[in-house]
Amino acid sequence: MPFSNAIRRRVLRAASALLPFFPGVAFAQTAPAETVRGASEALRVDQSAHLWRVGAWGAANVAGGLALVALSDTEADRVQRAFGIQSAAWGAINVGIAAVGLARGPGDATDDWAEAHAAENGYADILLVNLGLNVGYAGVGTAMVVASGQGVTRADDWRGHGLALILQGAGLFILDGIAYLGSRARLGGLVDLAERTRLSASTEGVRLGGWL
């Protein structure tokens, strides 16, 4: 009957504690470097792809927003004009963020499992924060649209800006959500890899090993 992971870890810790008494025995815990590197490279490819998507979304908002502003009458089309201004502003910010990120580059891939896991986990955390912020943007936009119907001054401006915020929050939520799901899948692969890592002790032709 296969040992559980908990039992195996206890056995391996016990073995590690005994190794100082056997200086001729080498102990190693390794993950297949090519698999770790593959996951690390996949992270970098996805980071670049995500930035390109954000940049494209931003560029579309800049172009669309400016077109709406140009085609809007200052007084007669206040909702449309406000929507265009807000969209163009957000688009410019997103283009800037994407440009800076792409200029910096994703960095080098690694063969080290701990480094690859830390990088992926950090990326997932950033995306998770962004997802929360996106919900917040949409929430603020919704509040502005609701307020526009409650007798606030320049209600059309509130409505236009609010609708644009809702769109930005929803669009960025989708983009960040796609990247987050990909990151979580890679994290699962790295964790699974760690669970299956071969732990071995070897000395002069003697080798003991097993899969976690």
Solvent accessible surface area in square Angstrom, and as a share of the most:
residue,aa,sasa,rsa
1,M,226,1.01
2,P,112,0.70
3,F,128,0.53
4,S,56,0.36
5,N,58,0.30
6,A,42,0.33
7,I,76,0.39
8,R,68,0.25
9,R,98,0.36
10,R,140,0.51
11,V,85,0.49
12,L,41,0.20
13,R,147,0.54
14,A,56,0.43
15,A,39,0.30
16,S,46,0.29
17,A,67,0.52
18,L,102,0.51
19,L,36,0.18
20,P,101,0.63
21,F,150,0.63
22,F,113,0.47
23,P,127,0.80
24,G,60,0.58
25,V,43,0.25
26,A,67,0.52
27,F,68,0.28
28,A,47,0.36
29,Q,120,0.53
30,T,86,0.50
31,A,22,0.17
32,P,45,0.28
33,A,47,0.37
34,E,128,0.57
35,T,65,0.38
36,V,0,0.00
37,R,87,0.32
38,G,37,0.36
39,A,21,0.16
40,S,2,0.01
41,E,80,0.36
42,A,42,0.32
43,L,3,0.01
44,R,38,0.14
45,V,104,0.60
46,D,27,0.14
47,Q,43,0.19
48,S,30,0.19
49,A,37,0.28
50,H,14,0.06
51,L,36,0.18
52,W,167,0.59
53,R,75,0.27
54,V,12,0.07
55,G,14,0.13
56,A,66,0.51
57,W,63,0.22
58,G,0,0.00
59,A,52,0.40
60,A,64,0.49
61,N,12,0.06
62,V,38,0.22
63,A,66,0.51
64,G,35,0.33
65,G,1,0.01
66,L,103,0.51
67,A,48,0.37
68,L,54,0.27
69,V,32,0.18
70,A,85,0.66
71,L,142,0.71
72,S,13,0.08
73,D,75,0.39
74,T,76,0.44
75,E,122,0.55
76,A,83,0.65
77,D,52,0.27
78,R,46,0.17
79,V,46,0.27
80,Q,66,0.29
81,R,69,0.25
82,A,4,0.03
83,F,48,0.20
84,G,0,0.00
85,I,79,0.40
86,Q,36,0.16
87,S,4,0.02
88,A,12,0.09
89,A,50,0.39
90,W,41,0.15
91,G,0,0.00
92,A,58,0.45
93,I,98,0.50
94,N,7,0.04
95,V,56,0.32
96,G,33,0.32
97,I,98,0.50
98,A,3,0.02
99,A,55,0.43
100,V,78,0.45
101,G,19,0.19
102,L,54,0.27
103,A,91,0.70
104,R,199,0.73
105,G,32,0.31
106,P,62,0.39
107,G,52,0.50
108,D,128,0.66
109,A,22,0.17
110,T,21,0.12
111,D,66,0.34
112,D,65,0.34
113,W,72,0.25
114,A,62,0.48
115,E,100,0.45
116,A,2,0.02
117,H,48,0.22
118,A,65,0.50
119,A,38,0.29
120,E,2,0.01
121,N,59,0.30
122,G,31,0.30
123,Y,23,0.09
124,A,2,0.02
125,D,74,0.39
126,I,107,0.54
127,L,3,0.01
128,L,95,0.47
129,V,94,0.54
130,N,48,0.24
131,L,20,0.10
132,G,46,0.44
133,L,87,0.43
134,N,4,0.02
135,V,89,0.51
136,G,37,0.35
137,Y,60,0.23
138,A,25,0.19
139,G,39,0.38
140,V,82,0.47
141,G,0,0.00
142,T,66,0.39
143,A,60,0.47
144,M,41,0.18
145,V,30,0.17
146,V,87,0.50
147,A,23,0.18
148,S,14,0.09
149,G,62,0.59
150,Q,133,0.59
151,G,73,0.70
152,V,45,0.26
153,T,115,0.67
154,R,149,0.54
155,A,30,0.23
156,D,70,0.36
157,D,25,0.13
158,W,99,0.35
159,R,104,0.38
160,G,0,0.00
161,H,43,0.19
162,G,0,0.00
163,L,60,0.30
164,A,0,0.00
165,L,19,0.10
166,I,56,0.28
167,L,74,0.37
168,Q,0,0.00
169,G,1,0.01
170,A,48,0.37
171,G,10,0.10
172,L,15,0.07
173,F,91,0.38
174,I,107,0.54
175,L,24,0.12
176,D,9,0.05
177,G,15,0.14
178,I,89,0.45
179,A,0,0.00
180,Y,43,0.16
181,L,127,0.63
182,G,23,0.23
183,S,0,0.00
184,R,114,0.42
185,A,72,0.56
186,R,41,0.15
187,L,8,0.04
188,G,40,0.38
189,G,40,0.39
190,L,3,0.02
191,V,72,0.42
192,D,70,0.36
193,L,6,0.03
194,A,27,0.21
195,E,53,0.24
196,R,107,0.39
197,T,5,0.03
198,R,85,0.31
199,L,13,0.06
200,S,17,0.11
201,A,21,0.16
202,S,44,0.29
203,T,47,0.27
204,E,176,0.79
205,G,87,0.84
206,V,85,0.49
207,R,148,0.54
208,L,123,0.61
209,G,50,0.48
210,G,35,0.34
211,W,119,0.42
212,L,28,0.14
